[in-house]
């Protein structure tokens, strides 16, 4: 058997894959017996026994007696089950939004341990200032549950914008005051653990895939509607990032030639008409400065003709753009993840009906469309879910939990 003190860098791919499949089976089941792991994964019973012995010795899983067998009077020894050991790892998911930094702490099972939210001092920060703010917010979250920052096993940060998560590079984000930033290394110099960076829409898609409505769905889309508009795309069970890590930038498709100036620097983007920033900017141009989504909704309800026109145009562009992406990807599920609580003015029943009418119609059930209004917490949950996935991958390979892991 492989020495538990050594990383699996030189071990066979077969053993690494076996560890990953066993951990995956345990995570999906919650609690599962070795014989059922063997049945589900197709790995021999002897190999399952050896692999689970390794995982037990490393403290990643633990033995339990399932509740339906505990305390029974049946003869014989109750069948032992295995589950993930939540205390094995502590991870943080961070969402950087327009106004606040939201932190969610979870254990290895994905159980929430605590949350923390702090206001941002500025809309666009230098990389160093933003990294400092993220670490300070995360340290505050740890302290709130009686833990210390060095106890973290992984930190994942979600940013809006054009983010290459694989490289840890930010091509552009409204959270930063400059373009072309290798932001993950800046964070890594301040963090006690591996740092992961990802586009926030991809993180919501990952949360839905691991814990939400996307579980068991091979092909689905998550459209995030907040300060900007993004898309997380899952194809054949895998997150689609694109060659430059910028797949899913729905907010920056062009809905008109020229047109309104977008915060990305181009004109005619969907986000310039339907994103929170674009809607507020257009309302300001019409003589109604300072309106957020709630303010726009209230002004429309009061019969303000200028705001009605702005929202009508936004809904038309939004519905058409959604119909186009549904036609291109043919997902089984479309999730609209909105930042605000309650009904978002772009996610009304009329808009959803327009998406269905404008999408390609075939002799089969249409794409299911649901609206998930979870606020900034939803994005933080996605970051935490991605941190779990990446830290589990490090555990599979027995790689050290350092900044360079």
C-alpha positions in Angstrom: 0.0 0.0 0.0 1.1 3.5 -0.7 2.8 5.4 2.1 0.2 7.8 3.4 2.9 10.5 4.1 3.7 10.8 0.4 1.7 12.5 -2.3 0.2 10.4 -5.1 2.2 12.2 -7.8 4.0 9.0 -8.7 1.2 6.6 -7.9 -0.8 5.0 -10.7 -3.7 6.9 -12.3 -5.8 3.9 -11.5 -5.3 4.3 -7.8 -5.9 8.0 -7.9 -9.1 7.5 -9.9 -10.2 4.8 -7.5 -9.9 7.2 -4.5 -11.8 9.9 -6.4 -14.6 7.4 -7.3 -14.9 6.1 -3.8 -15.0 9.6 -2.3 -17.5 10.6 -4.9 -19.8 7.7 -4.1 -19.7 8.5 -0.4 -20.4 12.2 -1.0 -23.4 11.4 -3.3 -24.9 8.8 -0.9 -24.2 10.6 2.4 -23.7 7.3 4.1 -22.9 4.1 2.3 -21.6 0.6 3.0 -18.5 -0.7 1.3 -20.4 -3.4 -0.6 -22.6 -0.6 -2.1 -19.6 1.5 -3.0 -18.2 -1.5 -4.9 -21.5 -2.0 -6.6 -21.9 1.7 -7.6 -18.3 2.2 -8.8 -17.5 -1.2 -10.3 -14.4 -1.4 -8.2 -13.6 -4.7 -6.6 -14.6 -5.3 -3.0 -11.0 -5.9 -2.0 -9.8 -2.6 -3.6 -12.7 -0.7 -2.0 -11.6 -2.1 1.4 -8.0 -1.0 0.8 -9.0 2.5 -0.4 -11.4 3.2 2.4 -8.8 2.1 4.9 -6.5 4.8 3.5 -9.3 7.4 3.6 -10.1 6.4 7.2 -6.5 6.6 8.3 -6.2 10.1 6.7 -9.3 11.2 8.6 -11.3 12.1 5.4 -14.1 9.6 6.2 -15.5 8.0 9.3 -17.5 4.9 10.2 -21.2 5.1 11.3 -24.0 2.7 12.0 -27.0 3.9 9.9 -30.0 5.1 11.9 -32.3 2.4 10.5 -30.0 -0.2 12.0 -28.8 1.5 15.2 -30.5 0.2 18.3 -32.2 -2.8 16.6 -32.4 -6.1 18.2 -31.5 -8.1 15.1 -28.8 -10.7 15.5 -25.4 -10.2 14.1 -23.3 -7.1 13.7 -25.0 -4.1 12.1 -23.7 -3.3 8.7 -21.2 -0.5 9.0 -21.5 2.5 6.7 -19.0 5.2 5.8 -19.5 8.9 5.5 -17.4 12.0 4.9 -15.8 13.4 8.0 -17.0 17.0 8.1 -14.3 18.1 10.5 -11.6 17.0 8.1 -11.5 20.3 6.3 -12.6 23.9 6.7 -13.3 25.9 3.6 -14.4 29.4 2.7 -16.5 30.6 -0.2 -16.3 34.3 -1.0 -18.5 36.4 -3.2 -17.3 39.9 -4.1 -20.3 42.0 -5.2 -20.9 45.6 -6.0 -21.4 46.7 -2.4 -20.4 43.9 -0.1 -18.1 40.9 0.4 -20.0 37.8 1.6 -18.1 34.8 3.2 -19.6 31.4 3.8 -17.7 28.8 5.8 -18.4 25.1 5.3 -16.9 21.7 6.4 -15.9 18.8 4.2 -19.5 17.5 4.0 -20.7 20.9 2.8 -22.4 21.7 6.1 -22.6 25.5 6.7 -20.6 26.5 9.7 -21.1 30.3 9.6 -21.5 33.3 7.4 -20.2 36.9 7.4 -20.8 40.0 5.4 -18.8 43.2 5.3 -19.4 46.4 3.2 -16.9 47.3 0.5 -15.1 50.6 0.9 -15.0 51.2 -2.9 -16.6 49.8 -6.1 -13.4 49.2 -8.0 -10.3 48.4 -5.9 -6.6 47.8 -6.6 -5.8 44.1 -6.7 -3.9 44.4 -3.4 -6.6 46.3 -1.6 -9.3 43.8 -2.8 -7.2 40.9 -1.7 -6.6 42.5 1.7 -10.4 43.1 2.1 -11.2 39.5 1.1 -8.7 38.1 3.6 -10.0 40.4 6.4 -13.6 39.4 5.7 -12.6 35.7 5.8 -10.7 36.1 9.0 -13.7 37.8 10.5 -15.9 34.9 9.4 -13.5 32.4 11.0 -13.4 34.4 14.3 -17.2 34.5 14.4 -17.3 30.7 14.8 -14.3 30.4 17.0 -11.9 29.3 14.3 -8.7 30.9 13.0 -7.7 31.8 9.4 -4.8 29.3 9.3 -7.3 26.5 9.9 -8.6 26.9 6.3 -8.0 24.2 3.8 -9.2 26.1 0.8 -10.5 29.6 -0.2 -12.5 30.2 -3.3 -13.4 33.7 -4.5 -16.1 34.5 -7.1 -15.8 37.7 -9.2 -18.1 39.1 -11.8 -16.4 39.7 -15.1 -14.2 38.0 -17.6 -12.4 35.5 -15.3 -10.1 32.7 -16.3 -10.4 30.4 -13.2 -7.9 27.9 -14.5 -5.1 30.5 -14.7 -6.3 32.6 -11.8 -6.4 35.5 -14.2 -8.9 38.3 -14.4 -9.2 39.8 -17.9 -11.7 42.4 -16.6 -13.9 42.8 -13.6 -15.9 45.7 -12.2 -14.5 44.9 -8.8 -11.0 45.8 -9.9 -9.6 49.2 -11.0 -7.5 47.7 -13.9 -7.5 45.0 -16.5 -5.3 41.9 -17.0 -4.7 41.0 -13.4 -3.2 37.7 -12.2 -5.4 37.9 -9.1 -5.0 34.4 -7.6 -1.3 34.9 -6.9 -2.0 38.2 -5.2 -4.5 36.4 -2.9 -2.2 33.5 -2.4 0.5 35.7 -0.8 -2.0 36.6 1.9 -3.8 33.2 2.4 -2.7 30.3 4.5 -4.2 27.7 2.1 -4.8 27.0 -1.6 -6.7 29.8 -3.4 -9.2 29.2 -6.2 -10.7 31.9 -8.4 -13.7 31.6 -10.6 -16.3 33.6 -12.5 -19.3 34.0 -10.2 -21.8 32.6 -12.6 -19.8 29.4 -12.9 -19.8 29.2 -9.2 -23.6 29.4 -9.0 -23.8 26.7 -11.6 -21.4 24.5 -9.5 -23.6 25.0 -6.4 -26.7 24.0 -8.3 -24.9 21.0 -9.7 -23.6 19.8 -6.3 -26.4 20.8 -4.0 -29.3 22.3 -5.9 -31.7 21.9 -8.8 -28.9 20.8 -11.2 -28.2 17.6 -9.3 -28.5 14.7 -11.8 -29.0 17.1 -14.8 -26.4 16.6 -17.5 -27.1 19.8 -19.4 -28.3 23.0 -17.8 -27.7 26.8 -17.8 -27.5 29.2 -14.9 -28.1 32.9 -15.8 -27.0 35.3 -13.1 -28.8 38.6 -12.9 -27.2 41.2 -10.7 -25.0 44.2 -11.2 -24.1 42.5 -14.5 -25.4 39.4 -16.3 -23.5 36.1 -16.7 -24.1 32.5 -17.5 -22.7 29.2 -16.1 -22.9 26.5 -18.7 -22.9 22.8 -17.8 -22.6 20.4 -20.7 -22.5 16.6 -20.3 -22.1 17.2 -16.5 -19.0 19.4 -17.0 -18.6 23.1 -16.5 -17.9 24.7 -19.9 -15.2 27.5 -19.6 -14.1 28.0 -23.2 -10.6 28.4 -24.6 -9.8 31.7 -22.7 -11.9 30.9 -19.6 -14.5 33.4 -20.7 -17.4 31.2 -21.8 -20.8 32.3 -20.6 -20.5 36.1 -20.8 -24.1 36.5 -21.8 -24.1 40.1 -20.6 -21.7 41.0 -23.3 -23.4 39.7 -26.4 -24.5 42.5 -28.6 -28.2 43.3 -28.8 -27.9 46.4 -31.0 -25.2 47.9 -33.2 -23.4 50.7 -31.3 -25.9 51.5 -28.6 -25.5 52.1 -24.9 -22.0 52.1 -23.4 -21.3 49.1 -21.2 -19.1 49.0 -18.2 -16.8 46.6 -20.1 -16.0 49.5 -22.5 -17.9 48.2 -25.5 -21.3 49.4 -26.8 -24.6 47.6 -27.4 -24.1 44.8 -24.8 -27.1 43.2 -23.2 -25.7 44.2 -19.8 -25.8 47.9 -20.7 -29.6 47.5 -21.1 -30.6 44.8 -18.6 -27.9 44.5 -15.9 -28.3 46.4 -12.7 -25.6 48.9 -13.6 -27.0 49.5 -17.1 -30.6 49.9 -15.8 -29.5 52.5 -13.2 -27.4 54.3 -15.8 -30.3 54.5 -18.3 -32.7 55.7 -15.5 -30.2 58.4 -14.6 -30.0 59.5 -18.3 -33.8 59.8 -18.2 -33.6 62.1 -15.2 -34.0 59.6 -12.4 -30.6 59.2 -10.8 -29.8 56.8 -8.0 -32.5 54.2 -8.7 -31.6 50.6 -7.8 -33.7 47.5 -8.8 -36.2 48.1 -6.0 -36.4 51.8 -7.0 -37.0 50.9 -10.6 -39.7 48.4 -9.7 -41.5 51.0 -7.5 -41.3 53.6 -10.2 -42.8 51.3 -12.8 -45.6 50.4 -10.4 -46.3 54.1 -9.9 -46.7 54.5 -13.7 -43.5 56.4 -14.5 -43.5 56.3 -18.3 -39.7 56.7 -18.7 -39.0 53.8 -16.4 -41.7 51.7 -18.0 -40.0 52.3 -21.4 -36.6 51.4 -19.9 -37.8 48.1 -18.4 -39.9 47.2 -21.4 -36.8 47.5 -23.6 -34.7 45.6 -21.1 -37.2 42.7 -20.9 -37.3 42.5 -24.7 -33.5 42.2 -25.0 -33.3 39.9 -22.1 -36.0 37.5 -23.3 -34.5 37.3 -26.8 -31.0 36.7 -25.5 -32.2 33.9 -23.2 -34.2 32.3 -26.1 -31.1 32.4 -28.3 -28.8 30.7 -25.7 -31.5 28.1 -25.0 -31.7 27.4 -28.7 -27.9 27.1 -29.0 -27.4 24.8 -26.0 -30.7 23.0 -25.7 -30.5 22.6 -21.9 -32.8 20.5 -19.9 -33.0 23.2 -17.3 -32.6 27.0 -17.2 -32.0 28.6 -13.8 -32.3 32.4 -13.4 -30.3 33.3 -10.3 -31.2 36.8 -9.2 -29.5 39.0 -6.6 -32.6 40.6 -5.3 -35.2 39.0 -3.0 -38.7 38.8 -4.5 -39.7 39.1 -8.1 -37.0 40.7 -10.3 -38.3 43.0 -13.0 -36.6 41.0 -15.7 -37.9 37.6 -14.4 -41.6 38.1 -14.7 -44.0 35.5 -16.0 -44.4 37.5 -19.2 -40.6 37.4 -19.8 -40.4 33.6 -19.1 -43.3 33.1 -21.6 -41.5 35.1 -24.2 -38.4 33.0 -23.7 -40.4 29.8 -24.4 -42.1 31.3 -27.4 -38.8 32.5 -29.0 -36.8 29.4 -28.3 -36.6 26.6 -30.9 -39.8 24.5 -30.7 -39.6 20.8 -31.3 -41.8 17.8 -30.6 -40.5 17.4 -27.1 -41.0 19.0 -23.7 -39.5 22.5 -23.6 -36.6 23.6 -21.4 -37.7 23.9 -17.7 -37.2 27.5 -16.4 -37.0 28.3 -12.7 -36.1 31.5 -10.8 -33.8 31.3 -7.8 -33.8 34.5 -5.7 -31.0 33.9 -3.2 -29.1 37.2 -2.9 -25.3 37.3 -2.5 -25.4 34.2 -0.3 -26.2 32.1 -3.3 -22.9 33.2 -4.9 -21.0 32.5 -1.7 -22.5 29.0 -1.6 -21.3 28.4 -5.1 -17.7 29.5 -4.1 -17.9 27.2 -1.1 -19.1 24.3 -3.3 -16.2 24.8 -5.7 -13.7 25.0 -2.8 -15.0 21.6 -1.6 -14.6 20.1 -5.1 -11.0 21.4 -5.4 -9.9 20.6 -1.9 -11.3 17.1 -2.4 -9.2 16.8 -5.6 -6.2 17.7 -3.5 -7.1 15.1 -0.9 -7.4 12.5 -3.6 -3.9 13.2 -4.7 -2.6 13.7 -1.1 -1.2 17.0 -2.1 -0.3 19.4 0.7 -2.7 22.2 1.6 -0.4 25.1 1.0 -0.6 28.1 -1.2 1.3 26.3 -3.9 -0.9 23.2 -3.9 
